[in-house]
């Protein structure tokens, strides 16, 4: 899916911004995403995949940037409905995104499954990062 | 500090995770479980995750750690009740969960643990079988 498609043709139906600064915020994000996913009638499997991806990305923010925010959106494009979540932080940024997207690569103490794992669990995954400025990750999971 | 209760049942320790896990809670559980295994000389740990709706890489790592640590302390770990959606997600995430035994539900998990420690006892007692003669008159 091209960036343009995601950018212009989608209609946002609902928007929610959650700050990420403690572990409890991760639990809150998982709850909120589940609420929205249930509201649009997403299957349990799709919900689980989406929430797991959100959990990974929210943790990345906590571990590497300290704090940030997540924007949860219900979106619709043509006949599809889905959930889009944008994770933003003003942390140190990622020097080598290609490397960070490899399985098993981690600068922290994790397994290095966070980013590549999250990518596998969603339909759309986009990561933008600038060293010293922060990182933005956008994910979308469509209701099938 | 929040804690997940650990129940002692004979040779085994029983944990049922009923709440949303966050990282601190998972780390506490890991710590508490290992100390309990040592204290009670437990032979097995049964973790019921039937009420857990997501297991991410951190949580998976904690489960793996618990299994490896228990193993070193001579206890087996069985994870039971994983929801199908969680299993699919874990595989797609790429988490192997090596060294962790799994069973469909608590009952089957208990059976598995019992079988495992019976095998152990059998191996130890087989060579001399001396204890059977203990109460015989000299």
Interface residues (C-beta under 8 A of the other chain):
Chain A: X23 X24 X26 X27 X30 X31 X34 X44 X45 X47 X48 X49 X51 X52 X55 X56 X59 X103 X110 X111 X113 X114 X116 X117 X120 X121
Chain B: X20 X22 X23 X24 X53 X54 X55 X56 X57 X58 X60 X61 X83 X84 X85 X86 X88 X89 X92 X93 X94 X95
